Each structure stands twice: as structure tokens, then as C-alpha cells.
Amino acid sequence: MTRTPPAERILALALEQGVLRLRDVTGLGIHPEYVRRLVAAGSLVREGRGLYSLPNADVTESHSLVEATRRVPSAVVCLLSALSFHQIGTQLPHQVWLAIDVKARLPRADYPPLRIVRFSGEALRAGIEQHRIEGVVIRVYGPAKTVADCFKYRNKIGLDVALEALREGWRGRRFTMDDLWPYAKVCRVANVMRPYLEGLT
């Protein structure tokens, strides 16, 4: 029985995962030198420190979310990046906004640029959707949870952004009041949101 050469195993893994981490390669017992050689040969492209992809990979508009998720697998795409992902409002963030646990270690990444926000308890766990993009499963808050988060973090992103998200999400029928209200309570912004919700209905 012939053993698959290390370079072929690396390329197969990159095809399967979309964005390959160096630790995935070393986890298979393959020396990192093989990755360096594949980059030098043009068979792999270095996306950032420890991140690689195939040069002809199908890159989507959510590619930065994929890379961020590979960097910080426990994080959840949130706030402005979640709004952009769900195509609610006009925000086009130049950083990937990620939610992590209040006790989690702050991730270090040179690329893509990250904006880390600390969530806790049910506010961290509630409303997570999973989407497969470029072969990678990313976790992102759904539209209703994202709008509630925008009100919770209105001092960080601006009340105008939160209001735009609420109006645009409502007009686009991305959620109902029944969807939104439980998350307003989880995020402890029910009283803040109430007058704006009454204005919509």
C-alpha cells in the first residue's frame, strides 16, 4: 500500500477546508517545510500568519469571515460584520467583528484585522446560526440577535447604526417582533428598544 506524499495530503486538506491552518498540517505529523515549498512553488497562497489557501480557490465576499473563523474558531461573527453578512443596512466594516467569551484569551492575528467584543452568558450563546462558506463552517448571530446586540453596543457602534439595522431588518422582513423581543431581553435592552419597536408597529 503506497502512502500519499505529504504535499498531496496538504493540498487535499486545503481543498477540503478552504483556508488551511499551519497547525492542521503539523497535526497530521507533516513538517511545516512542505507548506513553505508549496508556497514557493505557487501551489499554496499565504493569506496571513499561519493561514494558507489554494491559489484558484473560490473566494466569496465573506472570505475575511472565513479567515477570521479559522483564526478564532470559538468566536461568533457579530455586530457590523453580522449586519454586512445578512445584508442589513449600509455598514461595510474594514475589520471583522467577533464576539468572544469575557474570560477568553484575546486572539492575536495580523490578518484579517479583527475587532473583538466580549460577550457573556446567554448573550454569547443565543441566536447563533451556522453557515458553510468556502468549505468552512462559520458561526454568526442571526438578524434578530444582531439587531439586539447593536442596541446593547450602541455606544460602541452608534445609535444611528442600531436604528438603521432595526428599520432595514424590519422592512426586509428579516425578523418579526416575536423573533426580536427575546433577544432584547437577553441583551437587557428591552426598555431601550421598546419606543423604537412601537414606532415600527
TIVO-613195 format. One record per residue: residue number from 1; x, y, z of N, C-alpha, C, O in turn. Coordinates in steps of 0.001 Angstrom, whole numbers, plus 500000, padded with zeros to 6 digits. Example, Ala and Ser with C-alpha at 12.3 -4.5 7.8 and 13.67 -1.06 7.14 Angstrom:
BEGIN
ATOM    i    n_c1    n_c2    n_c3   ca_c1   ca_c2   ca_c3    c_c1    c_c2    c_c3    o_c1    o_c2    o_c3
ATOM    1  513190  494310  507800  512300  495500  507800  513200  496700  507800  514236  496681  508465
ATOM    2  512850  497750  507080  513670  498940  507140  512900  500030  507870  513409  501138  508039
This chain:
BEGIN
ATOM    i    n_c1    n_c2    n_c3   ca_c1   ca_c2   ca_c3    c_c1    c_c2    c_c3    o_c1    o_c2    o_c3
ATOM    1  500849  498808  500000  500000  500000  500000  500885  501243  500000  501741  501402  500870
ATOM    2  500673  502126  499015  501504  503322  498910  500929  504438  499771  499716  504630  499852
ATOM    3  501826  505155  500401  501429  506262  501267  501362  507544  500447  502252  507818  499642
ATOM    4  500294  508339  500654  500145  509605  499923  501252  510567  500332  501479  510772  501524
ATOM    5  501951  511167  499351  503023  512115  499688  502485  513280  500520  501326  513665  500360
ATOM    6  503311  513846  501407  502870  514947  502275  502292  516143  501504  501289  516722  501921
ATOM    7  502917  516508  500392  502437  517672  499629  501010  517440  499126  500179  518347  499167
ATOM    8  500732  516237  498658  499380  515921  498169  498372  515943  499305  497237  516382  499122
ATOM    9  498777  515474  500470  497888  515487  501635  497557  516924  502044  496423  517232  502409
ATOM   10  498565  517795  501976  498354  519206  502333  497380  519865  501347  496461  520571  501762
ATOM   11  497579  519637  500055  496727  520246  499039  495297  519711  499130  494336  520455  498930
ATOM   12  495164  518431  499429  493826  517849  499595  493111  518472  500790  491910  518736  500737
ATOM   13  493860  518705  501868  493285  519325  503062  492882  520771  502779  491835  521231  503237
ATOM   14  493719  521487  502021  493403  522869  501662  492141  522925  500800  491324  523834  500945
ATOM   15  491988  521948  499901  490788  521888  499057  489543  521617  499897  488477  522182  499652
ATOM   16  489695  520756  500877  488563  520383  501738  488160  521519  502674  486973  521776  502874
ATOM   17  489162  522202  503249  488884  523193  504290  488745  524615  503780  488212  525467  504491
ATOM   18  489201  524894  502589  489136  526261  502071  490306  527096  502549  491135  527522  501746
ATOM   19  490381  527331  503838  491514  528035  504442  492213  527062  505374  491600  526506  506285
ATOM   20  493485  526865  505137  494272  525866  505861  495114  526536  506937  495776  527540  506676
ATOM   21  495090  525988  508134  495961  526488  509201  497218  525634  509262  497167  524426  509026
ATOM   22  498337  526256  509575  499594  525514  509683  499484  524429  510745  500063  523352  510602
ATOM   23  498734  524717  511820  498587  523726  512884  497831  522487  512403  498019  521397  512943
ATOM   24  496960  522654  511368  496273  521491  510792  497284  520556  510140  497164  519334  510217
ATOM   25  498276  521154  509502  499318  520371  508818  500203  519661  509829  500453  518461  509714
ATOM   26  500679  520409  510824  501546  519781  511828  500773  518760  512655  501355  517812  513182
ATOM   27  499459  518957  512766  498630  517986  513476  498576  516642  512776  498299  515617  513399
ATOM   28  498844  516650  511469  498894  515399  510707  500281  514773  510747  500520  513730  510138
ATOM   29  501190  515417  511466  502555  514898  511553  503403  515270  510347  504425  514634  510087
ATOM   30  502990  516298  509607  503724  516740  508424  504553  517964  508790  504053  518889  509431
ATOM   31  505804  517970  508391  506712  519070  508719  506278  520344  507977  505910  520276  506804
ATOM   32  506317  521521  508659  505914  522787  508031  506714  523155  506782  506259  523968  505977
ATOM   33  507891  522572  506612  508719  522863  505442  507978  522541  504141  508181  523201  503122
ATOM   34  507116  521520  504187  506348  521168  502985  505417  522312  502584  505216  522562  501395
ATOM   35  504857  522995  503556  503985  524138  503271  504802  525253  502627  504373  525854  501642
ATOM   36  505976  525526  503183  506839  526574  502624  507180  526273  501166  507177  527172  500324
ATOM   37  507473  525008  500872  507807  524625  499496  506602  524796  498562  506754  525230  497420
ATOM   38  505420  524456  499049  504218  524602  498229  503917  526073  497935  503445  526410  496849
ATOM   39  504194  526951  498914  504027  528393  498702  505041  528878  497669  504694  529630  496758
ATOM   40  506294  528446  497811  507352  528856  496872  507037  528395  495450  507367  529079  494481
ATOM   41  506397  527231  495331  506051  526691  494016  504768  527295  493450  504419  527050  492295
ATOM   42  504057  528097  494278  502818  528694  493823  501603  527786  493963  500527  528105  493458
ATOM   43  501769  526666  494639  500655  525725  494825  499766  526117  495995  498610  525701  496067
ATOM   44  500306  526920  496918  499542  527475  498034  499797  528969  498102  500848  529447  497677
ATOM   45  498829  529707  498638  498978  531156  498827  498894  531434  500323  497989  530955  501007
ATOM   46  499854  532218  500820  499826  532602  502231  498834  533740  502412  499004  534817  501840
ATOM   47  497788  533499  503215  496753  534504  503450  497102  535411  504632  496667  536561  504695
ATOM   48  497870  534891  505539  498245  535604  506759  499101  534654  507569  499374  533535  507134
ATOM   49  499522  535087  508735  500393  534243  509545  499687  532930  509887  498675  532917  510587
ATOM   50  500240  531828  509380  499694  530508  509684  498448  530135  508910  497834  529109  509201
ATOM   51  498046  530958  507906  496846  530670  507109  497215  530578  505629  497932  531428  505100
ATOM   52  496711  529526  504968  497037  529285  503562  495788  528834  502808  494867  528266  503394
ATOM   53  495771  529096  501498  494675  528615  500660  495227  528269  499281  496361  528610  498944
ATOM   54  494403  527589  498498  494786  527284  497126  494697  528542  496282  493806  529361  496509
ATOM   55  495596  528726  495309  495577  529962  494512  494314  530126  493676  493918  531253  493376
ATOM   56  493671  529018  493295  492472  529104  492465  491209  528843  493271  490181  528465  492710
ATOM   57  491278  529040  494576  490132  528760  495446  488988  529708  495127  489206  530870  494784
ATOM   58  487760  529198  495244  486576  530032  495068  486466  530967  496265  486087  530545  497357
ATOM   59  486796  532230  496056  486769  533203  497141  485450  533965  497077  485099  534518  496035
ATOM   60  484729  533994  498180  483457  534686  498246  483646  536050  498897  484728  536370  499389
ATOM   61  482581  536849  498894  482648  538162  499549  482788  538013  501060  483112  538975  501757
ATOM   62  482543  536798  501564  482667  536543  503003  484023  535910  503353  484181  535322  504422
ATOM   63  484991  536036  502446  486284  535382  502651  486966  535818  503955  487571  534996  504643
ATOM   64  486869  537097  504290  487508  537564  505533  486859  536922  506757  487534  536688  507759
ATOM   65  485550  536632  506690  484883  535939  507801  485407  534517  507928  485589  534007  509033
ATOM   66  485645  533885  506789  486194  532526  506792  487569  532529  507447  487855  531692  508302
ATOM   67  488415  533466  507047  489767  533535  507611  489717  533835  509109  490469  533249  509887
ATOM   68  488837  534739  509508  488719  535079  510933  488252  533874  511737  488737  533631  512842
ATOM   69  487305  533118  511175  486800  531930  511855  487883  530876  512001  487952  530199  513026
ATOM   70  488723  530728  510999  489833  529767  511096  490839  530233  512151  491457  529416  512833
ATOM   71  490996  531545  512278  491912  532087  513288  491377  531890  514703  492114  531513  515614
ATOM   72  490068  532154  514871  489448  532125  516200  488186  531256  516120  487076  531785  516052
ATOM   73  488349  529930  516127  487203  529027  515908  486086  529151  516936  484935  528838  516633
ATOM   74  486402  529597  518138  485378  529687  519185  484559  530973  519101  483563  531118  519809
ATOM   75  484969  531906  518243  484304  533212  518159  483037  533132  517311  482817  532171  516574
ATOM   76  482213  534169  517438  480980  534294  516656  481012  535642  515938  481289  536671  516556
ATOM   77  480734  535638  514649  480671  536881  513878  479508  537715  514413  478390  537219  514547
ATOM   78  479780  538979  514716  478769  539797  515389  478725  541223  514841  479522  541609  513986
ATOM   79  477777  541982  515357  477624  543425  515145  477778  543826  513674  477040  543311  512834
ATOM   80  478701  544718  513331  478761  545249  511971  479037  544168  510936  478501  544224  509830
ATOM   81  479867  543186  511279  480161  542101  510326  478947  541210  510125  478710  540727  509017
ATOM   82  478175  540985  511184  476947  540192  511054  475911  540952  510229  475223  540353  509403
ATOM   83  475791  542263  510440  474878  543072  509620  475247  542969  508143  474382  542768  507290
ATOM   84  476532  543106  507851  477005  543029  506478  476735  541642  505893  476302  541523  504747
ATOM   85  476988  540601  506676  476762  539225  506218  475292  539012  505858  474982  538383  504847
ATOM   86  474393  539536  506685  472954  539375  506449  472392  540428  505491  471197  540432  505194
ATOM   87  473265  541322  505011  472887  542380  504071  471769  543257  504641  470765  543539  503988
ATOM   88  471993  543672  505887  471077  544592  506561  471803  545920  506740  472872  545967  507349
ATOM   89  471233  546987  506218  471849  548301  506381  472977  548543  505399  473130  547821  504414
ATOM   90  473762  549567  505681  474791  550030  504739  476204  549880  505278  477150  550377  504667
ATOM   91  476366  549206  506409  477691  549097  507010  478601  548163  506212  478211  547052  505856
ATOM   92  479826  548636  505936  480845  547824  505264  482114  547885  506115  483030  548647  505806
ATOM   93  482172  547093  507177  483291  547202  508113  484613  546772  507491  484663  545821  506711
ATOM   94  485682  547481  507841  487010  547097  507344  487699  546127  508307  488799  545649  508032
ATOM   95  487046  545843  509433  487519  544829  510379  486446  543760  510502  485271  544013  510233
ATOM   96  486855  542567  510908  485880  541514  511187  485534  541594  512673  486403  541446  513533
ATOM   97  484263  541829  512958  483791  541933  514334  483473  540534  514856  482653  539817  514282
ATOM   98  484131  540156  515950  483944  538839  516537  483589  538953  518011  484141  539781  518736
ATOM   99  482660  538111  518440  482308  538026  519861  483053  536845  520472  483056  535746  519918
ATOM  100  483682  537084  521614  484323  536003  522366  483856  536095  523815  483318  537115  524246
ATOM  101  484068  535023  524549  483690  534988  525956  484519  535995  526751  485668  536278  526411
ATOM  102  483921  536527  527806  484615  537525  528631  485912  536978  529221  486838  537739  529501
ATOM  103  485979  535663  529410  487174  535065  530024  488160  534519  528999  489238  534049  529364
ATOM  104  487803  534577  527731  488672  534020  526691  489909  534892  526496  489883  536103  526715
ATOM  105  490982  534244  526081  492224  534956  525782  492046  535774  524508  491444  535302  523543
ATOM  106  492557  536978  524504  492446  537855  523344  493258  537270  522185  494460  537044  522327
ATOM  107  492606  537021  521031  493345  536426  519906  494321  537417  519293  494081  538624  519265
ATOM  108  495423  536877  518805  496419  537690  518108  496391  537299  516641  496578  536130  516303
ATOM  109  496161  538260  515779  496136  537979  514350  496587  539215  513592  496180  540334  513905
ATOM  110  497439  539001  512584  497864  540118  511752  496893  540323  510590  496761  541429  510068
ATOM  111  496217  539246  510193  495265  539340  509099  494245  538225  509232  494619  537099  509561
ATOM  112  492978  538496  508990  492383  539807  508726  492320  540651  509992  492401  540107  511093
ATOM  113  492176  541976  509862  492055  542802  511062  490778  542455  511820  489701  542354  511232
ATOM  114  490913  542276  513122  489790  541855  513956  489373  542959  514907  490204  543740  515370
ATOM  115  488080  543019  515198  487541  543879  516255  486846  542937  517232  485799  542371  516919
ATOM  116  487419  542775  518394  486933  541804  519370  485999  542482  520371  486310  543539  520921
ATOM  117  484850  541849  520593  483884  542317  521579  483618  541159  522521  483436  540024  522082
ATOM  118  483594  541441  523806  483399  540378  524793  481928  540259  525180  481308  541225  525625
ATOM  119  481382  539055  525004  480012  538743  525380  480075  537753  526532  481103  537112  526752
ATOM  120  478970  537627  527270  478962  536653  528365  477615  535942  528438  476602  536442  527950
ATOM  121  477627  534777  529052  476408  534032  529337  475542  533795  528124  476027  533447  527048
ATOM  122  474234  533993  528318  473257  533739  527259  473436  534707  526095  473122  534367  524954
ATOM  123  473933  535898  526370  474176  536870  525295  475226  536346  524310  475197  536700  523131
ATOM  124  476142  535515  524779  477145  534900  523909  476569  533692  523174  476866  533477  521999
ATOM  125  475750  532908  523865  475284  531623  523316  474034  531718  522449  473837  530877  521572
ATOM  126  473194  532708  522665  471884  532764  521997  471975  533285  520567  472796  534148  520254
ATOM  127  471123  532746  519711  470939  533297  518371  472025  532998  517358  472155  533720  516370
ATOM  128  472815  531941  517577  473913  531621  516658  473400  530773  515498  472716  529768  515697
ATOM  129  473739  531192  514298  473479  530408  513091  474805  529863  512574  475861  530443  512821
ATOM  130  474743  528747  511857  475943  528195  511233  475765  528205  509722  474727  527793  509204
ATOM  131  476788  528679  509024  476764  528746  507561  478071  528166  507035  479144  528464  507559
ATOM  132  477975  527338  505999  479186  526785  505378  479576  527675  504194  478818  527838  503238
ATOM  133  480767  528236  504289  481281  529116  503244  482701  528682  502916  483530  528526  503812
ATOM  134  482980  528488  501635  484319  528066  501190  484775  526823  501939  485966  526667  502211
ATOM  135  483857  525950  502270  484200  524710  502953  484387  524839  504448  484709  523858  505118
ATOM  136  484190  526036  504984  484385  526285  506409  483042  526657  507040  482286  527450  506478
ATOM  137  482750  526086  508199  481530  526447  508922  481820  527682  509757  482685  527659  510633
ATOM  138  481094  528764  509483  481253  529966  510299  480019  530117  511182  478907  529756  510797
ATOM  139  480244  530653  512362  479155  530913  513298  478898  532412  513300  479813  533215  513483
ATOM  140  477640  532776  513093  477269  534192  513013  475925  534366  513705  475053  533503  513608
ATOM  141  475761  535477  514400  474470  535748  515021  473437  536035  513941  473730  536702  512948
ATOM  142  472215  535521  514146  471119  535748  513222  470686  537209  513230  471108  537976  514095
ATOM  143  469841  537602  512269  469434  539005  512147  468809  539596  513416  469179  540697  513822
ATOM  144  467873  538887  514045  467197  539432  515231  468179  539630  516386  468153  540665  517052
ATOM  145  469039  538647  516624  470029  538755  517703  471012  539883  517402  471412  540621  518303
ATOM  146  471398  540014  516141  472347  541060  515759  471784  542450  516033  472497  543327  516522
ATOM  147  470507  542651  515719  469883  543964  515971  469869  544253  517472  470177  545369  517890
ATOM  148  469513  543251  518285  469533  543453  519740  470952  543770  520217  471142  544632  521076
ATOM  149  471944  543077  519661  473346  543351  520017  473731  544782  519649  474467  545439  520386
ATOM  150  473235  545264  518512  473556  546629  518084  473040  547654  519090  473697  548664  519343
ATOM  151  471867  547395  519664  471356  548309  520689  472172  548182  521974  472427  549177  522652
ATOM  152  472575  546969  522302  473383  546783  523510  474726  547510  523392  475215  548092  524360
ATOM  153  475307  547468  522204  476617  548082  521994  476497  549388  521200  477393  549741  520433
ATOM  154  475378  550099  521393  475128  551343  520648  476182  552410  520937  476453  553254  520082
ATOM  155  476778  552384  522129  477825  553366  522431  479109  553062  521663  479940  553946  521454
ATOM  156  479264  551814  521248  480460  551400  520510  480287  551590  519000  481234  551967  518309
ATOM  157  479074  551329  518488  478863  551391  517038  478019  552586  516604  477999  552937  515424
ATOM  158  477319  553214  517557  476464  554365  517247  474994  553987  517226  474612  552973  516641
ATOM  159  474170  554811  517870  472731  554557  517900  472142  554603  516489  471198  553874  516182
ATOM  160  472706  555468  515628  472204  555564  514254  472341  554243  513510  471475  553890  512710
ATOM  161  473426  553507  513767  473638  552198  513129  472608  551194  513644  472043  550422  512869
ATOM  162  472369  551208  514957  471383  550304  515549  469988  550582  514991  469248  549652  514670
ATOM  163  469631  551859  514875  468314  552227  514354  468170  551844  512880  467118  551365  512457
ATOM  164  469222  552054  512111  469193  551658  510701  469011  550143  510578  468236  549672  509746
ATOM  165  469729  549384  511411  469618  547923  511381  468201  547481  511719  467659  546575  511086
ATOM  166  467604  548122  512718  466236  547795  513108  465263  548090  511970  464443  547244  511613
ATOM  167  465355  549291  511403  464439  549680  510325  464598  548801  509084  463618  548301  508530
ATOM  168  465859  548621  508658  466117  547856  507436  465760  546378  507610  465201  545759  506705
ATOM  169  466084  545825  508766  465746  544428  509033  464244  544217  509065  463740  543207  508572
ATOM  170  463523  545180  509653  462060  545093  509739  461435  545220  508345  460559  544440  507971
ATOM  171  461906  546222  507582  461376  546411  506225  461656  545208  505331  460826  544829  504505
ATOM  172  462822  544619  505504  463206  543462  504695  462629  542157  505199  462909  541092  504650
ATOM  173  461812  542240  506257  461188  541051  506861  462211  539989  507257  462012  538791  507053
ATOM  174  463302  540469  507826  464350  539557  508270  464034  538974  509643  464652  537998  510069
ATOM  175  463068  539580  510333  462642  539100  511643  461274  539674  511962  460829  540645  511350
ATOM  176  460616  539054  512934  459335  539563  513444  459586  540125  514842  460675  539968  515395
ATOM  177  458594  540767  515397  458722  541246  516778  458883  540057  517736  459596  540143  518735
ATOM  178  458213  538958  517414  458354  537762  518249  459775  537207  518206  460249  536636  519188
ATOM  179  460455  537373  517070  461859  536956  516969  462747  537885  517789  463662  537447  518486
ATOM  180  462457  539166  517688  463338  540190  518246  463250  540311  519769  464266  540477  520443
ATOM  181  462044  540228  520299  461825  540534  521708  462636  539658  522677  463215  540194  523621
ATOM  182  462701  538328  522480  463507  537509  523413  464977  537933  523450  465607  537906  524508
ATOM  183  465520  538325  522293  466926  538753  522258  467105  540120  522910  468146  540396  523506
ATOM  184  466090  540973  522798  466140  542263  523501  466233  542030  525004  466926  542761  525712
ATOM  185  465536  541015  525483  465597  540681  526915  466939  540062  527284  467530  540414  528305
ATOM  186  467417  539144  526455  468721  538505  526708  469822  539562  526784  470706  539491  527637
ATOM  187  469757  540529  525892  470777  541587  525837  470491  542739  526806  471266  543692  526895
ATOM  188  469374  542640  527528  468976  543644  528521  468803  545036  527923  469204  546043  528505
ATOM  189  468189  545056  526737  467921  546344  526087  466436  546488  525735  466073  547308  524893
ATOM  190  465591  545699  526373  464154  545741  526064  463584  547134  526283  462830  547630  525446
ATOM  191  463933  547773  527395  463406  549114  527674  463949  550156  526705  463250  551101  526338
ATOM  192  465199  549977  526294  465801  550905  525329  465119  550766  523967  464860  551758  523286
ATOM  193  464832  549515  523581  464292  549253  522248  462782  549504  522153  462265  549769  521068
ATOM  194  462079  549422  523283  460616  549467  523252  460036  550637  522456  459173  550410  521608
ATOM  195  460478  551895  522695  459869  553007  521930  460120  552907  520429  459269  553298  519630
ATOM  196  461287  552383  520042  461591  552242  518618  460760  551130  517988  460329  551242  516841
ATOM  197  460538  550052  518750  459709  548949  518261  458264  549411  518099  457596  549058  517127
ATOM  198  457785  550208  519065  456415  550725  518975  456275  551657  517768  455215  551724  517147
ATOM  199  457335  552360  517450  457314  553246  516279  457189  552483  514975  456640  552998  514001
ATOM  200  457701  551241  514951  457637  550428  513750  456262  549815  513550  455795  549654  512423
ATOM  201  455620  549475  514665  454328  548777  514594  453221  549713  514997  452054  549322  515005
